[in-house]
Amino acid sequence: MYSADNMLSTPILGTTDDLNNIDLQDLKAFYASNIVANLTSVHVAGDVTQQQVKASLGALSKGLTVKDVTMPPAKAATPIDKAQLYFVDVLRAKQSFIRIGSRAMVANADDYYPLVAVNHNLGGSFSGQLFQILRLQKGYTYGAYSSVNRRNLGGVFTASSSVRSNVTLESLQTFREIMADYVAAFDANALKDTKSVLSRSSARAFETTNSLMGVLQNISSYQLPKDYVAKQQATLANLTLEQAQQTLANYINPDKMLYLVVGDAETQLERVKELGLGDPIVLDTSGNPVN
């Protein structure tokens, strides 16, 4: 999704080589250089006063110092201009894991929440078309969903499911058909239903302490305004059909997505070539191309 030379393509948990090469001194040096007061955020939600919180953080404020920390630069990944299929072989797998996606916007972009909104009836819940068709109508899977994640350097729109191995191709075809039809058929009634469902669910979404903590973390992590939740609701209420359709056109195009299948190559690799995306690129379990 980000290309091999981009640091965003490295898993947060690292690689096997990374872990094998890290020693105790590396950890101490990293802590001393990077765990600093000016890069630290503290979030508190609960039945406490600001005075109590400040008092409880006294020891922490003494233990952390202010230092200049230079973050490694990350470049933006190039957009995906055509679909490509990847396959990871898991011998005799009884299921195929499917993940389909494309690059999306940065975390605080104006069109983040419109994409969240228009995705809802596609795959944002069990009432979405992906779930309804792939599970309930066709019986290929126990569930199928889609979502957009929030990342400062650019998120990802993803649709995914685990399906029976013998319907891998059919599931991929169904994903493509559902997404293409969804974009083409999104009309005023679809927008009205989306607004109705999301406005009701959002009213209950920030009632728990845990959900309030999530709001605080979003504000500090993604440089969002303190009233971003209210602004999201206003965005939903004022979202026009033209804006919704443009958002779908910008981010949900099955002809400009990457398709990943993790499954049994012996029985499924030749079949998925019928998807029409050319020869799959076969990867090993570390994500490296297999010659």
Helices and strands as residue ranges (DSSP letters): G 7-9, H 16-21, H 24-34, G 37-39, H 50-56, H 58-63, E 84-89, E 95-103, H 112-119, I 120-124, H 129-131, I 132-137, E 141-148, E 156-164, G 165-167, H 168-185, H 188-203, H 209-222, H 228-238, H 241-251, G 254-256, E 258-263, H 265-272, G 273-275, E 281-283
